[in-house]
Amino acid sequence: MFLWLIVVKLEINMRFYLFLQAFSLILCCFSFFSCKKALVVNDVWETESIRSRMNKLLEYAVWTDEIEPERLSVPLSDGVKKSPLAAAASTSVNPVPVYPSIDGFGSLDTTELPLELRNLVFSFCSALFSVNGVDSLMQKENLFLLALFYSDIYRMIPSLASDKDKNVDVESVLIGQPFFKGGEYDVPVRICLKSTQLDVHVFGAFLQNKWAITQIQLSKWSAR
């Protein structure tokens, strides 16, 4: 009988011990999840607090007036320093093209010169000192003016006079900006020979349904 009481008592103690173990485990789990939830809630609360504080700062903030507000409406290009060439280009939708020029001669802009007359002037000057001559390109009534031109050239430049019966090669022909007056074009031309440079004025007009050279005048010459 006494032994049975001891066994029963041990069994009760064992069950009570297991109950305590289970209760402790449940309590630990409950505490863990409670703390985790509290941390999450606390984070949310802190986030909401920062957001609400920011909103209050924006709502009650005192903003200063703009400094020089008119400058905010000025295009950037108006405040940027430009070169004279850039400024001229920006003021025109279709800027005027720039043509080269030669000191002592003038501009090489031949846009106002009819193309057929330009080609005629070039051919005339290129063959000016050839054996075949350029009589066919001159207006017949003015052939005497061509003869006067040769007379002046050969008198001022003896080296050309000695070669008048030979072909004298023309190295280059530069046609300058023409002048138009009285139905006639005055075309400045620079003719470069091997040892001589001539600046002449060639006159051309549209006569009898074709272009013709009406006159040639020597402006100046120099040795090369």
C-alpha positions as CSV (number, residue, x, y, z in Angstrom):
1,M,0.0,0.0,0.0
2,F,2.8,2.4,0.8
3,L,4.6,1.5,-2.3
4,W,1.5,2.3,-4.4
5,L,1.2,5.7,-2.8
6,I,4.8,6.5,-3.7
7,V,4.2,5.5,-7.3
8,V,1.1,7.6,-7.6
9,K,2.9,10.6,-6.1
10,L,5.8,10.2,-8.5
11,E,3.3,10.0,-11.4
12,I,1.6,13.2,-10.3
13,N,4.9,15.0,-9.9
14,M,5.9,13.9,-13.4
15,R,2.6,15.2,-14.9
16,F,3.0,18.5,-13.0
17,Y,6.5,18.8,-14.3
18,L,5.4,18.2,-17.9
19,F,2.6,20.7,-17.4
20,L,5.1,23.3,-16.2
21,Q,7.4,22.6,-19.1
22,A,4.5,23.0,-21.6
23,F,3.2,26.1,-19.9
24,S,6.7,27.7,-20.0
25,L,7.0,26.9,-23.7
26,I,3.7,28.5,-24.4
27,L,4.5,31.5,-22.4
28,C,7.8,32.0,-24.2
29,C,6.1,31.7,-27.6
30,F,3.5,34.2,-26.6
31,S,6.1,36.7,-25.3
32,F,8.1,36.4,-28.5
33,F,5.2,37.1,-30.8
34,S,4.0,39.9,-28.6
35,C,7.4,41.6,-28.7
36,K,7.7,41.2,-32.5
37,K,4.2,42.8,-33.0
38,A,5.1,45.6,-30.6
39,L,8.3,46.3,-32.6
40,V,6.3,46.4,-35.9
41,V,3.7,48.7,-34.4
42,N,6.4,50.9,-32.9
43,D,8.2,51.2,-36.3
44,V,4.9,52.2,-38.0
45,W,4.2,54.7,-35.3
46,E,7.7,56.2,-35.6
47,T,7.3,56.4,-39.5
48,E,3.9,58.1,-39.2
49,S,5.4,60.5,-36.7
50,I,8.2,61.5,-39.1
51,R,5.7,62.0,-41.9
52,S,3.4,64.0,-39.8
53,R,6.2,66.2,-38.5
54,M,7.3,66.8,-42.1
55,N,3.8,67.8,-43.2
56,K,3.6,70.2,-40.3
57,L,7.0,71.8,-41.2
58,L,5.8,72.3,-44.8
59,E,2.5,73.6,-43.7
60,Y,3.8,76.2,-41.2
61,A,7.1,77.0,-43.0
62,V,7.6,80.7,-43.9
63,W,8.9,81.1,-47.4
64,T,11.0,84.1,-48.5
65,D,10.3,86.1,-51.6
66,E,12.1,85.3,-54.9
67,I,15.3,87.1,-55.5
68,E,15.2,88.8,-58.9
69,P,12.2,86.8,-60.2
70,E,12.3,88.6,-63.6
71,R,15.5,86.8,-64.4
72,L,13.7,83.4,-64.2
73,S,11.7,84.3,-67.3
74,V,14.6,85.5,-69.4
75,P,15.8,82.9,-72.0
76,L,19.2,81.5,-71.3
77,S,20.5,82.7,-74.7
78,D,19.9,86.4,-73.7
79,G,22.2,86.1,-70.8
80,V,25.0,84.4,-72.7
81,K,27.7,86.5,-74.3
82,K,28.0,85.8,-78.0
83,S,30.6,86.6,-80.6
84,P,29.7,89.1,-83.3
85,L,29.4,86.3,-85.9
86,A,27.1,84.2,-83.7
87,A,25.0,87.2,-82.8
88,A,24.5,88.1,-86.5
89,A,23.6,84.5,-87.3
90,S,21.1,84.3,-84.5
91,T,19.2,87.4,-85.6
92,S,18.4,86.1,-89.1
93,V,16.5,82.9,-90.1
94,N,18.5,82.9,-93.4
95,P,21.9,84.4,-92.6
96,V,23.7,86.1,-95.5
97,P,26.6,83.9,-96.7
98,V,30.1,85.3,-96.2
99,Y,32.4,85.3,-99.3
100,P,36.2,85.6,-99.2
101,S,37.9,88.8,-100.3
102,I,41.5,89.7,-101.3
103,D,43.3,92.8,-100.0
104,G,43.8,95.2,-102.8
105,F,41.4,93.4,-105.1
106,G,38.0,93.0,-103.4
107,S,35.3,90.5,-102.8
108,L,35.0,87.2,-104.7
109,D,31.2,87.3,-104.5
110,T,29.9,86.6,-108.0
111,T,26.3,85.7,-107.2
112,E,25.1,88.8,-109.1
113,L,27.0,87.9,-112.2
114,P,25.0,85.8,-114.8
115,L,26.6,82.4,-115.2
116,E,27.0,82.6,-119.0
117,L,28.8,85.9,-118.7
118,R,31.0,84.6,-115.9
119,N,32.1,81.7,-118.1
120,L,32.7,84.0,-121.0
121,V,34.9,86.4,-118.9
122,F,36.9,83.4,-117.6
123,S,37.5,82.0,-121.1
124,F,38.3,85.5,-122.4
125,C,40.9,86.2,-119.7
126,S,42.4,82.6,-119.9
127,A,43.1,83.0,-123.6
128,L,44.1,86.7,-123.5
129,F,47.7,86.0,-124.3
130,S,47.3,83.0,-126.6
131,V,48.4,82.9,-130.2
132,N,44.8,82.5,-131.4
133,G,43.7,85.6,-129.5
134,V,40.3,86.5,-128.2
135,D,38.9,88.6,-131.1
136,S,36.0,86.2,-131.5
137,L,34.8,86.9,-128.0
138,M,34.9,90.7,-128.3
139,Q,32.0,92.8,-129.7
140,K,33.1,93.5,-133.3
141,E,32.4,97.2,-133.0
142,N,34.8,97.5,-130.1
143,L,37.8,95.4,-131.4
144,F,39.8,98.6,-131.5
145,L,39.6,98.8,-127.7
146,L,41.2,95.4,-127.5
147,A,44.0,96.6,-129.7
148,L,44.5,99.6,-127.4
149,F,44.7,97.3,-124.4
150,Y,47.4,95.2,-126.0
151,S,49.3,98.4,-126.9
152,D,49.3,99.6,-123.3
153,I,50.3,96.2,-121.9
154,Y,53.2,95.7,-124.2
155,R,54.4,99.3,-123.6
156,M,54.4,98.9,-119.8
157,I,55.5,95.3,-119.6
158,P,58.3,94.7,-122.1
159,S,58.6,91.0,-121.2
160,L,55.1,90.4,-122.5
161,A,55.9,92.3,-125.7
162,S,58.8,89.9,-126.4
163,D,56.4,86.9,-126.1
164,K,53.5,88.4,-128.0
165,D,53.9,85.9,-130.8
166,K,54.0,82.9,-128.3
167,N,51.4,81.4,-126.0
168,V,51.8,82.9,-122.5
169,D,50.3,80.6,-120.0
170,V,47.7,82.0,-117.6
171,E,48.2,80.3,-114.2
172,S,45.0,81.6,-112.6
173,V,42.0,83.8,-113.1
174,L,40.1,85.3,-110.2
175,I,36.8,87.0,-110.8
176,G,35.6,89.6,-108.4
177,Q,32.3,91.1,-107.4
178,P,30.7,92.8,-110.5
179,F,29.1,96.2,-110.9
180,F,26.1,96.7,-113.1
181,K,25.4,100.1,-114.7
182,G,23.7,101.2,-117.9
183,G,22.9,97.7,-119.1
184,E,26.6,96.6,-118.8
185,Y,28.5,94.6,-116.3
186,D,31.9,95.8,-115.0
187,V,33.8,92.7,-113.8
188,P,37.1,93.0,-111.9
189,V,39.5,90.2,-112.8
190,R,42.9,89.3,-111.5
191,I,45.1,87.5,-114.1
192,C,48.2,85.7,-112.8
193,L,50.9,84.9,-115.3
194,K,54.3,83.3,-114.5
195,S,56.1,86.5,-113.6
196,T,53.3,89.1,-113.8
197,Q,50.0,89.9,-112.1
198,L,47.4,92.0,-113.9
199,D,44.3,93.6,-112.4
200,V,41.8,94.4,-115.2
201,H,38.2,95.4,-115.7
202,V,36.3,93.4,-118.2
203,F,33.0,94.8,-119.4
204,G,30.2,92.6,-120.8
205,A,26.7,93.1,-122.1
206,F,23.9,91.0,-123.6
207,L,23.8,92.1,-127.3
208,Q,22.0,90.5,-130.2
209,N,20.7,87.6,-128.1
210,K,24.2,86.7,-126.7
211,W,26.8,87.8,-124.2
212,A,29.8,89.6,-125.5
213,I,32.9,91.4,-124.1
214,T,32.6,95.1,-124.9
215,Q,35.8,96.5,-123.3
216,I,38.8,95.6,-121.2
217,Q,40.9,98.1,-119.2
218,L,44.1,97.7,-117.2
219,S,43.7,98.7,-113.6
220,K,47.2,97.9,-112.3
221,W,50.0,95.3,-112.6
222,S,52.9,94.0,-110.6
223,A,55.8,91.6,-110.9
224,R,55.4,88.3,-109.1
